[in-house]
Structure formats: C-alpha cells, structure tokens
Amino acid sequence: MSSALTTETQNSVVKAESSLFLGLVVCWLLNMAHLGVSFLLFAYGEGTLPTVVVLVAGIGLLQIAYVVPIWYVLRRRGRKKMAKGMAIAAIITALVNAALWGVLYVNG
C-alpha cells in the first residue's frame, strides 16, 4: 500500500515539474547545439562547407530527427506540457526557417 502511495506522489511531482517554458528552452538549446556542431564543422575546413550549409539552412526540417523522439518520450512519461513546449518551439523554428527561405527566394 505504501509503495502505491509513493508512486502516485512521484507521478504527481513529475507532472508538476513539467512546464511549457521548459519545453521551449530545451528545444531551443538543442537547436543551439545543432548550430554549434555546424560551426565546428565550418571551422574544421572548407571541405565541410556543403554539410554546414545543409545543417544550417535545413534546421527547420532536420530538427525532426531529435525533437520527435524526445517529444514521444516526454509524452509517455506524463510530461505533456513540456512535450507541448518542445513542439511549439520546433514549429516556431521551422516557421522562421521557412520565412527566411521565402525572403531569399523573393529577393534572390
């Protein structure tokens, strides 16, 4: 009986820890790590330039590779607000990326 009560208490604490803002921050920190890897590749040499261009220019689509699995794990663990925050941040990043591509297309 005691273990069931402890499990319920832990689950409510996990759900209380989950916040929309934390999901936004985690997603954007992962995006910054993504861009950091791009910068390191760029600093490595000219041979990596095509890879850097793809990583930076396609961040809106490439973030699916790391946002969706984390979103899925968060949903399964009951951190629905944090998962929603990650999804919102990913959508904002993809929209900004698409807007910048649109500006380049129109002005280019």
N, C-alpha and C positions, 0 to 999 in steps of 0.2 A: 504494500500500500504506500509506503514511504517513497519507493522509487518512482511510482507513477506520479506522485505529487511533485517530486523533484523534476521529472521530465517535463511536466506541464509548466512548471515555473521556468525552467530553462528555455522552453519553446516560446513562452511569452516574453522573456528577456531578449531572445534573438529577434523576435518580431518588433519589439520596441526599439532595438538598436538600428533597425533598418530605416533609412531615410532617403528621400528623393534626392536631396542635395548630395549625399554621399555617393549615390549612383552617378550623378553628373560629374563629380570630382574624379571618381575612379576612371570613368570612361575617358575624360579629357587628359588624365595623367597617362593612361595607356596610349592615347594619341600622341602625346608629347614623347613618350618612349619610342614610338614608331618613327616620329620625325628625327629623334636623336640617332637612331640606327641609320636613317638616311644620311644624316650629316656625317656620321663616322665613315660611311661608305664613300661619301663625296670627298672627305679628307684623305681617304686611302689612295686615291688616284683617279686619273681620267678614264681608265678602263671601266670603272663602275658607274660612269655618268648615265647610261641608259637605265640602269637599275634604279638609280636615285630619282630620275625623272618619273619613272613608273610609280615608285613608292610615294613620292610627294604629290604628284598630280592625281593619283588614284586613291588617295587616302579615304575618300568617301565610300568607295566600294571595298577596298582592302581591309578596312576595319571590321568588316563582317567576320573575317577569319578569327578574330579574338573577342569580339563583343558578343556574338551569338552564343558561343559555348558558355561564357561567363554568365550571360543573361539566363540561360537554361538552368545552370547550377543554382543561381540565386533564387529562381522561381521554385525549384524543387525543395530548397531549404527553407522556404517560407519568407524570404526577404523580398516580397513583391514590390514594395516601394523602391527599394534600391535597384531592382531589376528594371522598374519603370523609368527611373532616373537614367540608367545606362542607355535604355532605348531612346529616350528623349535626347540625350547628348549625342548619340550616334546619328539620329535623324538631323539634328541641328548641324553637325559636322558635314554630313552628306549634302544638305541643302546649301551650306556656304560653299562647299567644293563645287557643286553644280552651278551656283551663281557666278563664281569666279570663272568657270569654264565658259559660261554664257557670255560674260563680258569679253573674254578673249576671242570668242567666236564672232561676236558682233563687231568688235573693234579691229579684228585681225585681218 
